[in-house]
Amino acid sequence: MQKGSNLTWHQSAVTKEDRHLLNQHKSCVLWFTGLSGSGKSTLANAVNLNLHQLGIRSYVLDGDNIRHGLNSDLSFGKEDRKENIRRIGEVAKLFVDSGQIVLSAFISPYREDRELVRSMFEPGEFMEIFVNCPLDVCEDRDPKGLYEKARKGQIPDFTGISSPYETPDRPEIIIQTNTMTIDESAHKILSILKEQKIL
């Protein structure tokens, strides 16, 4: 018997479009990707606060937080990283269907994995935000002390040191957190959401 052969998709009586009408805004995923220490989570939370103050329904999915629960069984090896991102993509898809703007802050180092998540969404629903910050700046910040440990060989498979980060080919938004303030960066993202008529 094929896995899932007895499963049937149950169509909701309330559609995504119905939720958009109720909320008075569209839904999408803002996928923040970049090196550790680049400012992904800080920026995602700043944008989320701005959205909340505007009365927009939104939620942040943070890499560390998700690994405390849903993905606590996964390591940082390549295959588990791929599964980590796949699961987050599925969760983000549920949030978008619920009518919310979901802000996903994950290193997500591999293009293939990010493109897989993109393919889960309708055109215009997935916005890849490349939080572009030079490695040396990220290391200088090192808010969790991870780069120092990675340099000492205490953390294997650490992105940017012993594991690669593949920069996005076609991100919808690029934010240079080494030259822009958090407020400037958040304002840029909000402006684009308004231009795209999501807000």
C-alpha positions as YAML, in Angstrom:
chain: A
units: angstrom
residues:
- id: 1
  name: MET
  ca: [0.00, 0.00, 0.00]
- id: 2
  name: GLN
  ca: [1.35, 3.45, -0.87]
- id: 3
  name: LYS
  ca: [1.98, 5.83, 1.97]
- id: 4
  name: GLY
  ca: [-1.03, 8.09, 2.38]
- id: 5
  name: SER
  ca: [-3.17, 6.16, -0.11]
- id: 6
  name: ASN
  ca: [-6.15, 6.34, 2.27]
- id: 7
  name: LEU
  ca: [-5.81, 10.07, 2.82]
- id: 8
  name: THR
  ca: [-8.14, 12.62, 1.25]
- id: 9
  name: TRP
  ca: [-7.62, 16.41, 1.30]
- id: 10
  name: HIS
  ca: [-10.52, 18.01, 3.18]
- id: 11
  name: GLN
  ca: [-11.54, 21.30, 1.60]
- id: 12
  name: SER
  ca: [-12.26, 24.08, 4.10]
- id: 13
  name: ALA
  ca: [-15.63, 25.85, 3.95]
- id: 14
  name: VAL
  ca: [-13.75, 29.12, 4.59]
- id: 15
  name: THR
  ca: [-11.22, 29.96, 1.87]
- id: 16
  name: LYS
  ca: [-7.98, 31.90, 1.98]
- id: 17
  name: GLU
  ca: [-9.69, 34.64, -0.02]
- id: 18
  name: ASP
  ca: [-12.46, 34.79, 2.60]
- id: 19
  name: ARG
  ca: [-9.82, 35.36, 5.26]
- id: 20
  name: HIS
  ca: [-8.19, 38.07, 3.16]
- id: 21
  name: LEU
  ca: [-11.52, 39.89, 2.99]
- id: 22
  name: LEU
  ca: [-12.02, 39.56, 6.73]
- id: 23
  name: ASN
  ca: [-8.48, 40.75, 7.52]
- id: 24
  name: GLN
  ca: [-8.44, 43.49, 4.86]
- id: 25
  name: HIS
  ca: [-4.98, 42.42, 3.74]
- id: 26
  name: LYS
  ca: [-3.43, 39.57, 1.77]
- id: 27
  name: SER
  ca: [-1.22, 36.85, 3.20]
- id: 28
  name: CYS
  ca: [2.29, 35.82, 2.25]
- id: 29
  name: VAL
  ca: [5.55, 34.46, 3.64]
- id: 30
  name: LEU
  ca: [8.53, 36.76, 4.15]
- id: 31
  name: TRP
  ca: [11.48, 34.35, 4.05]
- id: 32
  name: PHE
  ca: [14.50, 35.94, 5.76]
- id: 33
  name: THR
  ca: [17.72, 34.11, 4.80]
- id: 34
  name: GLY
  ca: [21.33, 34.93, 5.61]
- id: 35
  name: LEU
  ca: [24.29, 34.04, 7.79]
- id: 36
  name: SER
  ca: [24.09, 33.62, 11.54]
- id: 37
  name: GLY
  ca: [24.39, 37.08, 13.08]
- id: 38
  name: SER
  ca: [23.22, 38.87, 9.93]
- id: 39
  name: GLY
  ca: [20.13, 40.17, 11.73]
- id: 40
  name: LYS
  ca: [17.38, 37.92, 10.36]
- id: 41
  name: SER
  ca: [15.47, 37.41, 13.61]
- id: 42
  name: THR
  ca: [15.94, 40.99, 14.78]
- id: 43
  name: LEU
  ca: [14.63, 42.32, 11.47]
- id: 44
  name: ALA
  ca: [11.76, 39.82, 11.27]
- id: 45
  name: ASN
  ca: [10.62, 40.84, 14.74]
- id: 46
  name: ALA
  ca: [10.90, 44.54, 13.91]
- id: 47
  name: VAL
  ca: [8.76, 44.08, 10.80]
- id: 48
  name: ASN
  ca: [6.31, 41.95, 12.80]
- id: 49
  name: LEU
  ca: [5.95, 44.70, 15.42]
- id: 50
  name: ASN
  ca: [5.27, 47.27, 12.71]
- id: 51
  name: LEU
  ca: [2.65, 44.99, 11.14]
- id: 52
  name: HIS
  ca: [1.00, 44.43, 14.52]
- id: 53
  name: GLN
  ca: [0.82, 48.18, 15.12]
- id: 54
  name: LEU
  ca: [-0.90, 48.52, 11.74]
- id: 55
  name: GLY
  ca: [-3.49, 45.90, 12.72]
- id: 56
  name: ILE
  ca: [-2.04, 43.26, 10.36]
- id: 57
  name: ARG
  ca: [-2.26, 39.59, 11.35]
- id: 58
  name: SER
  ca: [1.27, 38.19, 11.36]
- id: 59
  name: TYR
  ca: [3.53, 35.68, 13.09]
- id: 60
  name: VAL
  ca: [7.29, 35.05, 13.31]
- id: 61
  name: LEU
  ca: [8.72, 31.57, 12.81]
- id: 62
  name: ASP
  ca: [12.26, 31.71, 14.22]
- id: 63
  name: GLY
  ca: [14.90, 29.07, 13.54]
- id: 64
  name: ASP
  ca: [16.03, 28.60, 17.15]
- id: 65
  name: ASN
  ca: [12.47, 28.62, 18.50]
- id: 66
  name: ILE
  ca: [11.28, 25.97, 16.03]
- id: 67
  name: ARG
  ca: [14.21, 23.72, 16.95]
- id: 68
  name: HIS
  ca: [13.04, 23.79, 20.57]
- id: 69
  name: GLY
  ca: [9.81, 22.01, 19.58]
- id: 70
  name: LEU
  ca: [8.67, 20.92, 16.14]
- id: 71
  name: ASN
  ca: [12.20, 20.25, 14.84]
- id: 72
  name: SER
  ca: [13.91, 19.25, 18.09]
- id: 73
  name: ASP
  ca: [14.65, 15.83, 16.57]
- id: 74
  name: LEU
  ca: [16.82, 17.27, 13.77]
- id: 75
  name: SER
  ca: [20.59, 17.78, 13.69]
- id: 76
  name: PHE
  ca: [22.54, 20.39, 11.71]
- id: 77
  name: GLY
  ca: [23.79, 17.92, 9.09]
- id: 78
  name: LYS
  ca: [22.83, 18.60, 5.47]
- id: 79
  name: GLU
  ca: [19.92, 16.15, 5.24]
- id: 80
  name: ASP
  ca: [18.41, 17.28, 8.54]
- id: 81
  name: ARG
  ca: [18.82, 20.91, 7.51]
- id: 82
  name: LYS
  ca: [16.88, 20.11, 4.34]
- id: 83
  name: GLU
  ca: [14.12, 18.47, 6.40]
- id: 84
  name: ASN
  ca: [14.11, 21.43, 8.79]
- id: 85
  name: ILE
  ca: [13.39, 23.82, 5.92]
- id: 86
  name: ARG
  ca: [10.83, 21.50, 4.31]
- id: 87
  name: ARG
  ca: [8.85, 21.33, 7.55]
- id: 88
  name: ILE
  ca: [9.01, 25.09, 8.02]
- id: 89
  name: GLY
  ca: [7.77, 25.54, 4.47]
- id: 90
  name: GLU
  ca: [4.74, 23.40, 5.25]
- id: 91
  name: VAL
  ca: [4.05, 25.33, 8.46]
- id: 92
  name: ALA
  ca: [4.43, 28.65, 6.64]
- id: 93
  name: LYS
  ca: [1.99, 27.43, 4.00]
- id: 94
  name: LEU
  ca: [-0.62, 26.80, 6.71]
- id: 95
  name: PHE
  ca: [-0.12, 30.31, 8.09]
- id: 96
  name: VAL
  ca: [-0.51, 31.84, 4.64]
- id: 97
  name: ASP
  ca: [-3.68, 29.81, 4.08]
- id: 98
  name: SER
  ca: [-4.95, 31.13, 7.44]
- id: 99
  name: GLY
  ca: [-4.69, 34.64, 6.03]
- id: 100
  name: GLN
  ca: [-1.62, 35.79, 7.95]
- id: 101
  name: ILE
  ca: [1.74, 37.23, 6.97]
- id: 102
  name: VAL
  ca: [4.34, 34.80, 8.25]
- id: 103
  name: LEU
  ca: [7.91, 35.93, 8.79]
- id: 104
  name: SER
  ca: [10.34, 33.00, 8.64]
- id: 105
  name: ALA
  ca: [13.86, 33.70, 9.94]
- id: 106
  name: PHE
  ca: [16.14, 30.80, 9.04]
- id: 107
  name: ILE
  ca: [19.68, 30.59, 7.72]
- id: 108
  name: SER
  ca: [18.34, 28.13, 5.10]
- id: 109
  name: PRO
  ca: [21.77, 27.90, 3.42]
- id: 110
  name: TYR
  ca: [20.87, 25.89, 0.31]
- id: 111
  name: ARG
  ca: [19.19, 27.43, -2.76]
- id: 112
  name: GLU
  ca: [17.54, 24.13, -3.62]
- id: 113
  name: ASP
  ca: [15.72, 24.06, -0.28]
- id: 114
  name: ARG
  ca: [14.58, 27.66, -0.55]
- id: 115
  name: GLU
  ca: [13.31, 27.03, -4.08]
- id: 116
  name: LEU
  ca: [11.42, 23.97, -2.83]
- id: 117
  name: VAL
  ca: [9.63, 26.18, -0.31]
- id: 118
  name: ARG
  ca: [8.96, 28.80, -3.00]
- id: 119
  name: SER
  ca: [7.28, 26.11, -5.11]
- id: 120
  name: MET
  ca: [4.76, 25.46, -2.32]
- id: 121
  name: PHE
  ca: [3.20, 28.90, -2.79]
- id: 122
  name: GLU
  ca: [1.19, 30.70, -5.42]
- id: 123
  name: PRO
  ca: [2.93, 33.50, -7.38]
- id: 124
  name: GLY
  ca: [3.42, 36.55, -5.19]
- id: 125
  name: GLU
  ca: [2.97, 34.68, -1.91]
- id: 126
  name: PHE
  ca: [6.66, 33.96, -1.30]
- id: 127
  name: MET
  ca: [9.09, 36.83, -0.81]
- id: 128
  name: GLU
  ca: [12.71, 35.85, -0.30]
- id: 129
  name: ILE
  ca: [14.55, 38.47, 1.74]
- id: 130
  name: PHE
  ca: [18.33, 38.15, 1.56]
- id: 131
  name: VAL
  ca: [19.71, 39.63, 4.77]
- id: 132
  name: ASN
  ca: [23.10, 40.37, 3.27]
- id: 133
  name: CYS
  ca: [25.82, 41.01, 5.82]
- id: 134
  name: PRO
  ca: [29.55, 40.28, 5.31]
- id: 135
  name: LEU
  ca: [30.94, 37.30, 7.19]
- id: 136
  name: ASP
  ca: [33.47, 39.42, 9.08]
- id: 137
  name: VAL
  ca: [30.70, 41.71, 10.37]
- id: 138
  name: CYS
  ca: [28.63, 38.70, 11.44]
- id: 139
  name: GLU
  ca: [31.66, 37.31, 13.24]
- id: 140
  name: ASP
  ca: [32.31, 40.64, 14.96]
- id: 141
  name: ARG
  ca: [28.73, 40.69, 16.18]
- id: 142
  name: ASP
  ca: [28.66, 36.97, 17.11]
- id: 143
  name: PRO
  ca: [25.70, 37.49, 19.50]
- id: 144
  name: LYS
  ca: [25.65, 33.84, 20.56]
- id: 145
  name: GLY
  ca: [29.40, 33.18, 20.51]
- id: 146
  name: LEU
  ca: [28.88, 30.56, 17.79]
- id: 147
  name: TYR
  ca: [31.53, 31.74, 15.33]
- id: 148
  name: GLU
  ca: [34.21, 31.58, 18.00]
- id: 149
  name: LYS
  ca: [33.20, 28.01, 18.83]
- id: 150
  name: ALA
  ca: [33.06, 27.10, 15.12]
- id: 151
  name: ARG
  ca: [36.54, 28.49, 14.55]
- id: 152
  name: LYS
  ca: [37.77, 26.29, 17.38]
- id: 153
  name: GLY
  ca: [36.13, 23.25, 15.81]
- id: 154
  name: GLN
  ca: [33.61, 22.92, 18.61]
- id: 155
  name: ILE
  ca: [30.61, 23.24, 16.26]
- id: 156
  name: PRO
  ca: [30.67, 21.07, 13.13]
- id: 157
  name: ASP
  ca: [28.73, 22.01, 9.98]
- id: 158
  name: PHE
  ca: [28.58, 25.71, 10.87]
- id: 159
  name: THR
  ca: [27.34, 27.85, 7.98]
- id: 160
  name: GLY
  ca: [29.95, 30.25, 6.66]
- id: 161
  name: ILE
  ca: [32.83, 28.45, 8.37]
- id: 162
  name: SER
  ca: [32.69, 24.68, 7.85]
- id: 163
  name: SER
  ca: [29.47, 24.52, 5.84]
- id: 164
  name: PRO
  ca: [28.50, 26.59, 2.77]
- id: 165
  name: TYR
  ca: [25.94, 29.35, 2.40]
- id: 166
  name: GLU
  ca: [24.52, 29.68, -1.11]
- id: 167
  name: THR
  ca: [23.42, 33.26, -1.76]
- id: 168
  name: PRO
  ca: [19.98, 33.71, -3.36]
- id: 169
  name: ASP
  ca: [19.86, 33.99, -7.16]
- id: 170
  name: ARG
  ca: [16.69, 36.09, -7.33]
- id: 171
  name: PRO
  ca: [15.60, 37.44, -3.96]
- id: 172
  name: GLU
  ca: [12.62, 39.78, -3.99]
- id: 173
  name: ILE
  ca: [14.34, 41.99, -1.41]
- id: 174
  name: ILE
  ca: [17.97, 42.52, -0.39]
- id: 175
  name: ILE
  ca: [18.70, 44.15, 2.97]
- id: 176
  name: GLN
  ca: [22.26, 45.24, 3.82]
- id: 177
  name: THR
  ca: [22.19, 45.14, 7.63]
- id: 178
  name: ASN
  ca: [25.79, 46.32, 7.84]
- id: 179
  name: THR
  ca: [24.85, 49.67, 6.24]
- id: 180
  name: MET
  ca: [21.13, 50.05, 7.10]
- id: 181
  name: THR
  ca: [19.55, 50.42, 10.52]
- id: 182
  name: ILE
  ca: [16.83, 48.01, 11.63]
- id: 183
  name: ASP
  ca: [14.24, 50.80, 11.31]
- id: 184
  name: GLU
  ca: [15.39, 51.62, 7.76]
- id: 185
  name: SER
  ca: [15.35, 47.94, 6.82]
- id: 186
  name: ALA
  ca: [11.88, 47.37, 8.28]
- id: 187
  name: HIS
  ca: [10.56, 50.48, 6.51]
- id: 188
  name: LYS
  ca: [11.93, 49.23, 3.17]
- id: 189
  name: ILE
  ca: [10.15, 45.89, 3.58]
- id: 190
  name: LEU
  ca: [6.87, 47.51, 4.61]
- id: 191
  name: SER
  ca: [7.06, 49.86, 1.63]
- id: 192
  name: ILE
  ca: [7.48, 46.92, -0.73]
- id: 193
  name: LEU
  ca: [4.53, 45.09, 0.88]
- id: 194
  name: LYS
  ca: [2.41, 48.17, 0.20]
- id: 195
  name: GLU
  ca: [3.71, 48.46, -3.37]
- id: 196
  name: GLN
  ca: [2.79, 44.81, -3.96]
- id: 197
  name: LYS
  ca: [-0.69, 45.52, -2.54]
- id: 198
  name: ILE
  ca: [-0.30, 42.90, 0.19]
- id: 199
  name: LEU
  ca: [-1.12, 45.55, 2.77]
...
